[in-house]
Amino acid sequence: MRILILFILTIIIFRQNIYSEEAQNFQFEKVSHLDNLPNNEILSLYQDSDGFIWLATTGGLYQFDGYDLTEYRSNVYNFNLLTHNRITCLKEDEQKNLYIGTNEGLNILNKKTGHIIKSKHPQFSRNYIASITQTAEGEIWVGTNNGLYNYCLEKDSCHKILDKTIKGMLVDSKQNIWVGTWSEGLFRYHPKDKKWIEYPQLNEYNSAHVIFEDSQNRIWIGSFGKGITLLQHPYDMKKLSWITFSAEDPTNKISDNYIYAITENKETKTLWFGTRKGISITTVSSQQSDIKWNNIYPSDTPKALPFNEVDALINDKQGNIWIGTLGGGICYVKTKYLGFQTDKMPKIRSLFQSNSVRSLLIDKQQQIWTGIGTSGLAILNTKTGEIRTYQSLDRSSSINFFTRIHSMVQSSVNGNILLGTQNGLYVYHPNLSEQPPMKIKKSTKFRQPIYQVIESQFEGYWITGKNFICHQDANNQQEIMVLNEKNDYNTIIQSNHSTIWAGTTSDGIIQIKIDPQTLKVKQIKKYNIQNGLLAAANVKYLYQDNKKNIWAGTDGGGLCVYDENEDKFVSINQITDFPTDLITSITEQRRNFMVGK
């Protein structure tokens, strides 16, 4: 798997996302679309099978699609929509019915029709619904203040399974059903034997408020006032034991003893515990010695946890963590982007008054070449850290100016580096390292803007510019014009011996089939907005990676990848939360994949 490195105005370097308590830097982001959420007291969060995030609040239920909120609550306009507006828990079944637990009663939303059924069963009337789960057999179990019930939607009927004050429930990987109570202990139901197993008292309050199974199949119990319990040998009652983690522990304490929510984040391999005072985090590990707590408390500083009482924690389908608080609304953590660091290149900025990266190249000596805006060229020696800079290329010119570098490539034949600039084509000879790149004045075309230069599969270069695409040999002696039509050809790649792809300023991408012997055009196909095969008109950069995937950096459509089966380009921005829709350059460095803006 490749690791994205984003170059957004400045160079950003990504390091492998390895979690450690010492170097943790979780950033809590506000959801701008939820700034106007009518109620900031979140009791539960839930993501359904369609990807919608459901917000259970003390004043109604809200469906969030990433942009807009849909409200479900009883009010003067819809007086009897729900049995109660205080939403306590949510669960979706296989028929896309959303079960809604409230402070007083059970409601079921048919997501296909939008119709809400209010259960009229007397066991649920004015009964607090604490948790809802679905068993492996498809049964809906509803935990309430008055007991645990097996509910049938078709008949609106139920029967009591357990006469306890229910708080948390879990269907584990063995299909056992765990049930936690307010102060009557912990229970487990074995469906194969149809037997209930009662566990010994785990804490002074006999509280099992929330139950969670992690990816190591360990069972965690969060209590209401007595910390966290980790069960040892949870299925063997003879070997059963447990470890307790407390806020009073002087060497390894948690943030608070009141535990509201638990989730696991696979991106960072961490367990998150929502408490009355913040969040406690530990690594997912089978070794007890690895359980070290990192506690996060609310702060007024930017990107900090905004509120103390963390009532709800979920991971969405992209691996982000959503945090619901009892009074501070909702925030989230983008775990996939942890580890990004920004190098603002202060030395380059002081020399050029700019750190905008226009083009990138990593040469055979692992030096990083960067075209800086319209200001210059910087070459970083990654071994020594030394930076060479050029603010003027053309020494023969009476005007000391630097031209914008659109593209750079190094020849595998002779090691020369070609630079395509706004003022023409330049070549750098590594054996003449003290000299700056020199301008090639052989062809009149090469005195015009050169938008991209790449190596061809014919021991030469493909060169694109204003109104032309041509091929030149490695020694810059022979030139063959392939396409000479009015268009700005920003970028080009050769995907195989007989196919090249060109990106344009206003007409998307052009696929060109050529004769490998003569390089004459045999067939042309366009991919653009008009035919629905590309999400942008202006294509800034094309790139083929080591796995032969074809990538397109666009202005407005973001990062796109070619789907050979569909014969179209798919926008990554439309299926992920990719942070920018303007991509101007792409390259690879060993295991790293770099994108420039």
C-alpha positions as CSV (number, residue, x, y, z in Angstrom):
1,M,0.0,0.0,0.0
2,R,1.3,3.4,-0.9
3,I,1.3,6.4,1.5
4,L,-0.1,9.7,0.3
5,I,2.1,12.8,0.7
6,L,0.3,16.0,0.0
7,F,2.1,19.1,-1.3
8,I,-0.5,21.8,-0.7
9,L,1.3,25.2,-1.2
10,T,4.1,23.9,1.0
11,I,5.8,20.5,1.1
12,I,4.0,18.1,3.5
13,I,5.8,14.9,4.6
14,F,3.9,11.9,5.8
15,R,5.3,9.3,8.1
16,Q,4.0,5.8,8.6
17,N,1.0,6.0,10.9
18,I,2.4,4.2,14.0
19,Y,0.7,5.0,17.2
20,S,2.6,5.9,20.4
21,E,1.4,7.5,23.6
22,E,4.5,9.8,23.7
23,A,4.0,11.2,20.2
24,Q,0.2,11.2,20.0
25,N,-1.3,14.3,18.3
26,F,-5.0,13.7,17.8
27,Q,-6.7,16.7,16.4
28,F,-10.4,17.3,17.1
29,E,-12.2,18.9,14.2
30,K,-15.6,20.6,14.4
31,V,-18.1,19.6,11.8
32,S,-19.0,22.9,10.1
33,H,-22.3,21.6,8.8
34,L,-23.3,20.8,12.3
35,D,-22.6,24.2,13.8
36,N,-26.4,24.9,13.8
37,L,-27.4,21.6,15.3
38,P,-30.5,22.5,17.4
39,N,-29.3,20.5,20.4
40,N,-25.7,20.0,21.5
41,E,-26.4,17.3,24.1
42,I,-25.5,14.1,22.3
43,L,-26.5,10.8,23.9
44,S,-25.6,8.4,21.1
45,L,-24.1,8.2,17.6
46,Y,-24.8,5.6,15.0
47,Q,-23.8,5.0,11.3
48,D,-26.3,3.0,9.3
49,S,-25.7,0.6,6.4
50,D,-26.2,3.5,3.9
51,G,-23.4,5.6,5.5
52,F,-25.7,8.1,7.2
53,I,-24.7,9.4,10.6
54,W,-27.5,9.5,13.1
55,L,-27.4,11.8,16.1
56,A,-29.4,10.9,19.1
57,T,-29.8,14.0,21.3
58,T,-31.8,15.1,24.3
59,G,-34.1,17.0,22.0
60,G,-34.6,14.8,19.0
61,L,-33.1,12.6,16.3
62,Y,-31.1,13.9,13.4
63,Q,-29.9,12.2,10.2
64,F,-26.7,13.7,8.8
65,D,-25.7,13.0,5.1
66,G,-22.4,14.9,5.2
67,Y,-24.0,18.2,4.3
68,D,-27.6,18.4,5.5
69,L,-29.6,17.4,8.6
70,T,-33.0,15.7,8.6
71,E,-34.8,16.2,11.8
72,Y,-37.1,13.7,13.6
73,R,-38.8,15.1,16.6
74,S,-42.2,15.9,18.0
75,N,-43.1,19.5,17.9
76,V,-46.0,21.9,17.2
77,Y,-45.9,21.0,13.5
78,N,-45.7,17.2,14.1
79,F,-47.0,16.8,17.6
80,N,-47.0,13.0,17.9
81,L,-44.0,11.9,15.7
82,L,-42.0,10.1,18.5
83,T,-42.9,8.7,21.9
84,H,-40.3,11.1,23.4
85,N,-37.7,13.5,22.0
86,R,-34.9,12.3,24.3
87,I,-33.2,9.7,22.1
88,T,-31.2,7.1,24.0
89,C,-30.0,4.4,21.6
90,L,-30.3,3.3,17.9
91,K,-30.0,0.0,16.0
92,E,-30.7,-0.9,12.4
93,D,-32.0,-4.4,11.4
94,E,-31.4,-6.2,8.1
95,Q,-34.6,-4.8,6.6
96,K,-33.3,-1.2,7.0
97,N,-35.7,-0.6,10.0
98,L,-34.1,1.8,12.4
99,Y,-35.0,1.1,16.0
100,I,-35.1,4.2,18.1
101,G,-34.9,4.0,21.9
102,T,-36.2,7.0,23.9
103,N,-36.7,8.1,27.4
104,E,-40.2,6.8,27.2
105,G,-40.8,4.1,24.6
106,L,-39.7,2.4,21.4
107,N,-40.0,3.8,17.9
108,I,-39.2,2.1,14.6
109,L,-38.3,4.2,11.4
110,N,-38.8,2.4,8.1
111,K,-36.0,4.0,6.2
112,K,-37.4,3.0,2.8
113,T,-40.8,4.7,3.3
114,G,-39.9,7.3,6.0
115,H,-42.8,6.0,8.2
116,I,-42.3,5.8,11.9
117,I,-44.1,3.2,14.0
118,K,-44.5,3.8,17.8
119,S,-44.7,0.6,19.7
120,K,-47.9,0.4,21.7
121,H,-46.8,-2.5,23.9
122,P,-47.4,-1.7,27.5
123,Q,-44.0,-3.0,28.5
124,F,-42.4,-0.1,26.6
125,S,-44.9,2.6,27.5
126,R,-43.1,5.2,29.7
127,N,-40.2,2.8,30.0
128,Y,-36.6,4.0,29.5
129,I,-34.9,2.2,26.6
130,A,-31.2,1.8,27.4
131,S,-29.9,-0.4,24.6
132,I,-31.0,-2.3,21.5
133,T,-29.2,-5.2,19.7
134,Q,-29.9,-7.8,17.1
135,T,-28.9,-11.4,17.7
136,A,-27.3,-13.8,15.2
137,E,-30.7,-15.3,14.8
138,G,-32.1,-11.9,13.8
139,E,-34.1,-11.3,17.0
140,I,-34.4,-7.8,18.3
141,W,-33.5,-7.5,22.0
142,V,-34.5,-4.4,23.8
143,G,-32.9,-3.5,27.2
144,T,-35.0,-1.2,29.4
145,N,-35.2,0.0,33.0
146,N,-37.8,-2.7,33.6
147,G,-36.0,-5.6,32.0
148,L,-34.7,-7.2,28.8
149,Y,-37.3,-8.1,26.1
150,N,-37.3,-10.0,22.8
151,Y,-39.4,-7.8,20.5
152,C,-41.3,-8.8,17.3
153,L,-42.0,-5.8,15.0
154,E,-44.6,-7.5,12.9
155,K,-46.8,-8.3,15.9
156,D,-45.7,-5.4,18.1
157,S,-45.2,-8.0,20.8
158,C,-42.5,-8.9,23.2
159,H,-41.7,-11.2,26.1
160,K,-39.3,-10.6,29.0
161,I,-36.0,-12.5,28.9
162,L,-34.3,-11.0,32.0
163,D,-35.8,-9.1,34.9
164,K,-33.0,-6.6,35.5
165,T,-32.3,-2.9,35.0
166,I,-30.4,-3.1,31.7
167,K,-27.7,-0.7,30.6
168,G,-25.3,-2.1,27.9
169,M,-25.5,-5.1,25.5
170,L,-23.0,-6.8,23.1
171,V,-23.2,-9.6,20.6
172,D,-19.7,-10.9,20.5
173,S,-17.7,-12.8,17.8
174,K,-18.9,-16.1,19.3
175,Q,-22.5,-14.9,19.0
176,N,-22.8,-14.9,22.8
177,I,-25.0,-12.0,24.1
178,W,-23.6,-10.0,26.9
179,V,-25.9,-7.9,29.1
180,G,-24.8,-5.3,31.6
181,T,-27.0,-3.8,34.3
182,W,-27.1,-0.7,36.4
183,S,-26.3,-2.4,39.7
184,E,-27.1,-6.1,39.3
185,G,-23.9,-7.3,37.6
186,L,-22.9,-8.8,34.3
187,F,-24.6,-11.6,32.4
188,R,-23.9,-13.7,29.3
189,Y,-26.4,-15.7,27.2
190,H,-25.1,-18.8,25.4
191,P,-27.5,-19.3,22.5
192,K,-26.5,-22.8,21.7
193,D,-27.1,-24.1,25.2
194,K,-29.8,-21.5,25.8
195,K,-28.3,-20.7,29.2
196,W,-27.6,-17.6,31.1
197,I,-24.2,-17.2,32.9
198,E,-24.0,-14.8,35.8
199,Y,-20.6,-13.2,36.5
200,P,-19.2,-12.5,39.9
201,Q,-19.4,-8.9,41.2
202,L,-16.8,-6.9,39.3
203,N,-16.8,-3.7,41.3
204,E,-18.3,-2.2,44.4
205,Y,-21.4,-0.9,42.6
206,N,-21.8,-4.1,40.6
207,S,-22.1,-1.9,37.6
208,A,-21.7,-3.0,33.9
209,H,-22.7,0.2,32.1
210,V,-21.1,-0.5,28.7
211,I,-19.6,-3.7,27.1
212,F,-17.1,-3.9,24.3
213,E,-15.1,-6.6,22.4
214,D,-11.9,-5.4,20.7
215,S,-10.1,-6.9,17.7
216,Q,-8.1,-9.1,20.1
217,N,-11.4,-10.6,21.3
218,R,-10.9,-9.2,24.7
219,I,-14.0,-8.1,26.7
220,W,-14.0,-4.7,28.3
221,I,-16.6,-3.5,30.8
222,G,-17.1,0.2,31.6
223,S,-18.8,0.9,34.9
224,F,-20.7,3.9,36.2
225,G,-18.4,5.1,38.9
226,K,-15.8,2.3,39.3
227,G,-13.6,2.6,36.2
228,I,-12.8,0.0,33.5
229,T,-12.6,-3.8,33.8
230,L,-10.8,-6.1,31.4
231,L,-11.9,-9.7,31.7
232,Q,-9.3,-12.5,31.7
233,H,-10.5,-15.9,30.4
234,P,-14.1,-14.5,30.1
235,Y,-15.6,-17.8,28.8
236,D,-14.0,-20.1,31.4
237,M,-15.7,-19.4,34.7
238,K,-13.1,-21.5,36.6
239,K,-10.2,-19.4,35.3
240,L,-12.0,-16.1,35.2
241,S,-10.2,-13.1,36.6
242,W,-10.1,-9.4,35.8
243,I,-8.0,-6.2,35.8
244,T,-9.4,-2.9,36.9
245,F,-8.3,0.5,35.7
246,S,-9.1,3.5,37.9
247,A,-8.8,7.2,37.9
248,E,-7.2,6.8,41.3
249,D,-4.3,4.8,40.1
250,P,-1.2,6.9,40.8
251,T,0.9,5.5,38.0
252,N,-1.5,4.5,35.2
253,K,-4.8,6.3,35.7
254,I,-7.8,6.8,33.4
255,S,-9.5,10.2,32.9
256,D,-12.5,9.3,35.1
257,N,-14.3,6.4,36.7
258,Y,-17.6,7.1,34.9
259,I,-17.5,5.3,31.5
260,Y,-20.0,6.3,28.9
261,A,-18.8,4.8,25.6
262,I,-16.0,2.5,24.1
263,T,-14.8,2.1,20.5
264,E,-11.7,0.8,18.7
265,N,-10.0,2.6,15.9
266,K,-8.2,0.3,13.5
267,E,-6.3,3.0,11.7
268,T,-4.4,3.9,14.9
269,K,-4.8,0.5,16.6
270,T,-6.2,2.2,19.7
271,L,-9.1,1.8,22.1
272,W,-11.1,4.9,23.0
273,F,-13.1,5.3,26.3
274,G,-15.5,8.2,26.7
275,T,-15.7,9.3,30.3
276,R,-17.3,12.1,32.4
277,K,-14.1,14.1,32.2
278,G,-12.8,13.4,28.7
279,I,-11.3,10.5,26.8
280,S,-8.9,7.7,27.8
281,I,-6.9,6.0,25.0
282,T,-4.7,2.9,25.0
283,T,-3.1,0.6,22.4
284,V,-4.8,-2.6,21.2
285,S,-2.4,-5.3,22.4
286,S,-2.6,-8.7,23.9
287,Q,0.1,-7.8,26.4
288,Q,-1.1,-6.4,29.7
289,S,2.1,-4.4,30.0
290,D,1.2,-2.5,26.9
291,I,-2.0,-1.0,28.5
292,K,-0.8,2.5,29.2
293,W,-3.4,5.3,29.4
294,N,-3.2,8.5,27.5
295,N,-5.9,10.9,28.8
296,I,-7.3,13.7,26.8
297,Y,-9.2,16.5,28.6
298,P,-11.1,19.5,27.1
299,S,-9.2,22.6,26.3
300,D,-9.8,26.0,24.7
301,T,-6.8,25.6,22.4
302,P,-7.4,25.0,18.6
303,K,-8.1,21.4,17.6
304,A,-8.6,20.3,21.2
305,L,-11.4,18.2,22.7
306,P,-14.1,20.9,23.1
307,F,-16.1,19.4,26.1
308,N,-15.7,17.0,28.9
309,E,-18.6,14.6,29.1
310,V,-18.0,12.2,26.1
311,D,-21.3,10.2,25.8
312,A,-20.8,8.7,22.4
313,L,-17.9,7.3,20.3
314,I,-18.1,5.6,16.9
315,N,-15.8,4.9,13.9
316,D,-17.3,5.8,10.5
317,K,-16.7,3.7,7.4
318,Q,-13.6,5.8,6.5
319,G,-12.0,5.1,9.9
320,N,-12.6,8.6,11.4
321,I,-13.7,8.8,15.0
322,W,-16.9,10.7,15.8
323,I,-17.2,12.1,19.4
324,G,-20.5,13.1,20.9
325,T,-20.5,15.2,24.1
326,L,-23.2,16.0,26.6
327,G,-23.3,19.8,26.1
328,G,-20.5,20.4,23.6
329,G,-22.0,18.9,20.4
330,I,-20.0,16.8,18.0
331,C,-16.4,16.7,16.8
332,Y,-14.3,14.1,14.9
333,V,-10.8,13.0,14.5
334,K,-9.3,12.2,11.0
335,T,-7.2,9.3,12.0
336,K,-6.1,8.5,8.4
337,Y,-4.2,11.8,8.2
338,L,-2.3,11.4,11.5
339,G,1.4,11.8,11.0
340,F,1.4,14.6,8.4
341,Q,4.1,17.2,9.1
342,T,4.5,20.4,7.2
343,D,7.9,21.7,6.0
344,K,7.3,25.4,5.2
345,M,10.8,25.6,3.7
346,P,11.8,28.9,5.5
347,K,15.2,29.1,3.7
348,I,13.5,28.9,0.3
349,R,10.8,31.3,1.3
350,S,13.4,33.8,2.5
351,L,15.2,33.5,-0.9
352,F,12.2,33.4,-3.2
353,Q,9.5,35.1,-1.1
354,S,7.5,32.0,-2.0
355,N,7.2,28.4,-1.0
356,S,4.6,27.4,-3.5
357,V,5.6,24.1,-5.2
358,R,4.9,24.2,-8.9
359,S,6.8,21.0,-10.0
360,L,8.7,18.0,-8.4
361,L,11.4,15.6,-9.3
362,I,13.4,13.1,-7.4
363,D,16.7,12.4,-9.3
364,K,18.9,9.3,-9.3
365,Q,20.9,10.7,-6.3
366,Q,17.6,11.0,-4.3
367,Q,17.8,14.8,-4.5
368,I,14.5,16.6,-4.5
369,W,14.0,19.2,-7.2
370,T,11.3,21.7,-6.6
371,G,10.1,24.4,-9.0
372,I,9.1,27.3,-6.7
373,G,6.2,29.3,-8.1
374,T,7.4,31.7,-10.7
375,S,10.5,32.4,-8.6
376,G,13.2,29.8,-8.9
377,L,14.5,26.2,-8.7
378,A,15.6,24.6,-5.4
379,I,17.5,21.3,-5.2
380,L,17.6,19.5,-1.8
381,N,20.4,17.0,-1.1
382,T,18.5,14.6,1.2
383,K,21.7,13.1,2.6
384,T,23.3,16.4,3.7
385,G,20.3,18.7,3.9
386,E,22.1,21.2,1.7
387,I,19.9,23.3,-0.7
388,R,21.1,24.7,-4.0
389,T,19.0,27.4,-5.5
390,Y,18.7,29.1,-8.9
391,Q,16.8,32.3,-9.4
392,S,18.0,32.8,-13.0
393,L,18.5,30.2,-15.7
394,D,19.3,32.0,-18.8
395,R,22.8,33.6,-18.2
396,S,22.9,34.9,-21.8
397,S,19.8,37.0,-21.2
398,S,20.3,40.7,-20.3
399,I,17.3,40.4,-18.0
400,N,17.9,38.5,-14.7
401,F,14.6,36.7,-14.4
402,F,13.4,33.2,-13.6
403,T,10.7,31.5,-15.6
404,R,8.0,29.1,-14.2
405,I,9.0,25.4,-14.2
406,H,6.0,23.3,-15.3
407,S,7.8,19.9,-15.5
408,M,11.1,18.1,-14.8
409,V,12.3,14.7,-15.9
410,Q,15.6,12.8,-15.8
411,S,16.7,10.6,-18.7
412,S,17.4,6.9,-18.0
413,V,19.6,6.9,-21.1
414,N,22.1,9.6,-20.3
415,G,21.0,11.1,-16.9
416,N,20.3,14.5,-18.3
417,I,17.5,16.4,-16.7
418,L,15.0,18.3,-18.9
419,L,13.0,21.2,-17.5
420,G,9.8,22.4,-19.3
421,T,9.2,26.0,-18.5
422,Q,7.0,28.9,-19.5
423,N,9.9,30.3,-21.5
424,G,10.9,27.1,-23.3
425,L,12.9,23.9,-22.8
426,Y,16.1,23.6,-20.7
427,V,18.6,20.8,-20.1
428,Y,20.8,20.1,-17.0
429,H,23.9,18.0,-17.4
430,P,24.8,16.3,-14.1
431,N,28.5,16.0,-15.1
432,L,28.5,19.8,-15.3
433,S,26.9,20.2,-11.8
434,E,28.2,23.7,-11.3
435,Q,26.4,25.0,-14.3
436,P,22.6,25.8,-14.2
437,P,20.2,24.2,-16.7
438,M,20.8,25.6,-20.3
439,K,18.1,26.5,-22.8
440,I,17.6,24.4,-25.9
441,K,17.1,26.7,-28.8
442,K,17.1,24.2,-31.6
443,S,13.3,24.3,-32.4
444,T,11.0,27.3,-32.4
445,K,8.4,25.1,-30.6
446,F,10.8,24.8,-27.7
447,R,10.9,28.6,-27.3
448,Q,7.2,28.5,-26.4
449,P,5.6,27.4,-23.1
450,I,6.5,23.8,-22.4
451,Y,4.0,22.3,-20.0
452,Q,5.4,18.8,-19.5
453,V,8.3,16.6,-20.5
454,I,8.4,12.8,-19.8
455,E,10.5,9.9,-20.9
456,S,9.0,7.9,-23.8
457,Q,9.3,4.1,-24.4
458,F,11.4,4.9,-27.5
459,E,14.6,6.2,-25.7
460,G,13.5,9.8,-25.9
461,Y,11.0,12.3,-24.5
462,W,7.4,13.3,-25.0
463,I,7.0,17.0,-24.9
464,T,3.7,18.9,-24.6
465,G,3.1,22.6,-24.9
466,K,0.9,25.3,-26.3
467,N,-0.8,23.8,-29.4
468,F,1.5,20.8,-29.8
469,I,2.7,17.3,-28.7
470,C,6.0,16.1,-30.1
471,H,8.6,13.4,-29.5
472,Q,12.4,14.1,-29.2
473,D,15.3,11.7,-28.9
474,A,17.4,11.5,-25.7
475,N,20.2,13.6,-27.1
476,N,17.8,16.4,-28.2
477,Q,18.7,15.9,-31.9
478,Q,15.6,14.5,-33.7
479,E,12.1,15.9,-33.3
480,I,8.8,14.3,-34.5
481,M,5.5,16.3,-34.4
482,V,2.7,14.0,-33.3
483,L,-0.2,16.5,-32.8
484,N,-0.3,20.1,-33.9
485,E,-3.8,21.3,-32.9
486,K,-5.0,24.4,-31.1
487,N,-5.1,23.4,-27.4
488,D,-3.0,23.7,-24.3
489,Y,-1.6,20.2,-23.6
490,N,-0.7,20.4,-20.0
491,T,0.5,16.9,-19.4
492,I,1.2,13.6,-21.0
493,I,1.9,9.9,-20.2
494,Q,2.7,6.8,-22.3
495,S,0.8,3.9,-20.8
496,N,2.1,1.3,-23.3
497,H,4.0,1.0,-26.6
498,S,1.1,2.3,-28.7
499,T,-0.9,4.5,-26.3
500,I,-0.3,8.0,-25.0
501,W,-2.7,10.1,-22.9
502,A,-2.7,13.9,-22.9
503,G,-4.4,16.3,-20.4
504,T,-5.7,19.6,-21.7
505,T,-6.7,22.9,-20.2
506,S,-10.4,22.9,-21.3
507,D,-11.2,19.6,-23.0
508,G,-10.3,16.9,-20.4
509,I,-8.1,14.0,-21.3
510,I,-7.3,12.7,-24.8
511,Q,-6.3,9.1,-25.4
512,I,-4.0,8.8,-28.5
513,K,-3.3,5.5,-30.2
514,I,-0.1,5.7,-32.3
515,D,2.0,3.6,-34.7
516,P,5.1,2.6,-32.6
517,Q,7.2,2.7,-35.8
518,T,6.3,6.1,-37.2
519,L,4.6,7.7,-34.1
520,K,1.7,8.7,-36.4
521,V,-1.7,9.1,-34.8
522,K,-4.1,6.1,-35.5
523,Q,-7.1,6.9,-33.2
524,I,-8.2,9.6,-30.7
525,K,-10.7,9.3,-27.8
526,K,-11.7,12.1,-25.4
527,Y,-12.6,11.8,-21.7
528,N,-14.3,15.0,-20.5
529,I,-17.3,16.5,-18.7
530,Q,-19.4,16.5,-21.8
531,N,-19.4,12.7,-22.2
532,G,-19.3,12.0,-18.5
533,L,-16.0,10.2,-18.6
534,L,-14.1,12.7,-16.4
535,A,-15.2,15.1,-13.6
536,A,-13.1,18.1,-14.7
537,A,-12.2,20.1,-17.9
538,N,-8.8,21.3,-16.8
539,V,-6.3,18.4,-16.3
540,K,-3.1,19.5,-14.7
541,Y,-1.2,16.3,-14.4
542,L,-1.2,12.7,-15.6
543,Y,0.7,9.9,-13.9
544,Q,1.1,6.1,-14.2
545,D,2.2,4.4,-11.0
546,N,4.3,1.2,-10.7
547,K,1.1,-0.9,-10.7
548,K,0.1,0.7,-14.1
549,N,-2.7,2.7,-12.6
550,I,-3.4,6.0,-14.5
551,W,-3.9,9.0,-12.2
552,A,-5.1,12.4,-13.2
553,G,-4.6,15.6,-11.2
554,T,-7.3,18.1,-12.1
555,D,-8.5,21.6,-11.2
556,G,-12.0,21.2,-9.6
557,G,-12.3,17.4,-9.9
558,G,-9.4,16.7,-7.6
559,L,-7.5,13.4,-7.9
560,C,-8.9,10.9,-10.4
561,V,-8.0,7.4,-11.3
562,Y,-8.8,5.5,-14.6
563,D,-11.2,2.6,-14.3
564,E,-10.3,0.3,-17.2
565,N,-13.5,-1.8,-16.8
566,E,-15.7,1.2,-17.0
567,D,-13.4,3.0,-19.4
568,K,-13.8,6.3,-17.4
569,F,-11.9,8.3,-14.8
570,V,-13.3,8.1,-11.2
571,S,-12.8,11.1,-8.8
572,I,-11.2,10.1,-5.5
573,N,-12.7,13.3,-4.0
574,Q,-16.2,12.0,-4.7
575,I,-15.7,8.8,-2.7
576,T,-13.4,10.0,0.1
577,D,-12.7,13.2,2.1
578,F,-9.6,14.0,0.0
579,P,-8.5,17.4,1.3
580,T,-8.1,19.4,-2.0
581,D,-9.7,19.4,-5.5
582,L,-6.7,21.1,-7.2
583,I,-3.8,18.7,-8.0
584,T,-0.9,20.0,-10.1
585,S,1.8,17.3,-9.8
586,I,2.2,13.6,-8.8
587,T,5.3,11.5,-8.3
588,E,6.6,8.5,-6.3
589,Q,9.6,7.9,-4.0
590,R,10.1,4.3,-3.0
591,R,7.0,3.6,-0.8
592,N,5.8,7.2,-1.0
593,F,3.2,8.7,-3.4
594,M,3.4,12.5,-3.7
595,V,0.7,14.9,-4.9
596,G,1.3,18.6,-5.5
597,K,-0.9,21.6,-5.5
